[in-house]
Amino acid sequence: MNMKNQTSCTDDEPYLKIIKTDGFVESDYLSNLQKRICQNDKRIESEVRSILDNIKDFGDSALLEYNKKFDGVDNIQRLTQEDFKKAYDNTPNDLKRALNGAFKRIKSFHKKQLEKGYSIKTNSYELGQIVRGLSRVGIYIPGGTASYPSTVLMNAIPAKLAGVEQIVIFTPSQKNGILNNDILAAAYVAGVDELIGVGGAHGIAAAAYGTQTIPKVDKIVGPGNIYVATAKRLVYGVCDIDMIAGPSEIVIIADEFSNPEYIAADLISQAEHDVLASAILLTSSLSVAEKTVECISKQTQFLSRKTIIKNSLSSFGCAIVCKSLDEATFIANEIAPEHLEILTENPNILLGTIKNAGSVFLGEYSPEPLGDYYAGANHVLPTSGTARFFSPLSVSSFVKKMQFVNYNKRALEEVKDDIICIAKREGFDGHANSISVRFTN
């Protein structure tokens, strides 16, 4: 990287690089950014394949062994809505209020996504499409000491709206065998049917292949570590998956009117996820970039995940000073980030220029954590540049479409010659015969 165009904060500050675009330095940075994307680790893939094969071959017995080995639990807990209700009743009132408020907003947003089938009908034929919810969906929720009730809501609510017949959470227990109460309470609010206390690659295997006691699912959704992500990738085709999620990322577009305090806070909010998280500022103002670096230093001093934030920002964070907002939006589209905040004076003007982003947040009072927890738009988003062709999780993620065709003899006779012509050109005489035999005297 061309170091003459780069400045940095002091050693005791989170190291957020500042670079100025020159056609080369930003390209070097974006190329380096791609290195953070988790590549397939052959050792991990080998371990995961072994786990998948054992679950597929030995079912519950292998599942129990892995549960004890990885989570220190010698049984497989299976909880139902009755258990979720007990957990909900033991939940603090402020969290109950928050979960129910988020539920209403998420449901309202996703309800607009419902699709209906259609048919084209004439006097002699009818054809159309039927939209149905999947039969059984598995939602993977990271467990242990962590708690992700928001992920339960974001995955289960659109599945429920889609008409999924059975929604099952797969999540690891803590070492003492206790399941996280917040996850159970969220499962009650979202209408989840069952929770199975297994996680990791063996949990994904149980969901995909089924065991003697656990029915297999049609689709697996939800986040996880590299073992979970690798397992999801390997079982794709046995069942469907939502996406292969990479490290979290945010891009912020700012101008001279943007508030550096807000920019810093929002970059930090993503950097604290993981040392591989990426937090990037694209701004037309060098002054805003420099003030943002100062604000990051002040705001991280007393945060519990300060070390993670510093490592993330020093490795994959950057403030890129652009020649114009047009250049900033061009770079944003090249990155195709999971989260994109537009904190300019007139953010709505730039929205129409954005082609590639998972979710866009407009204005200084629409920070990304609003979308993570409460606004209603889904927080399961494409990462690692896949927003170029992937979409956020939605109701359509949980449905399948089936076509039907119903012709009578007269309708088929009208088109038979064309069908036979195409079939013979493709060398499929049997296809042609299937049509002509119906009109042979």
Order of alpha helices (4+ residues) and beta strands (2+ residues): beta-beta-alpha-alpha-alpha-beta-alpha-alpha-beta-beta-beta-alpha-beta-alpha-beta-alpha-beta-alpha-beta-beta-alpha-beta-alpha-alpha-beta-alpha-beta-alpha-beta-alpha-beta-alpha-alpha
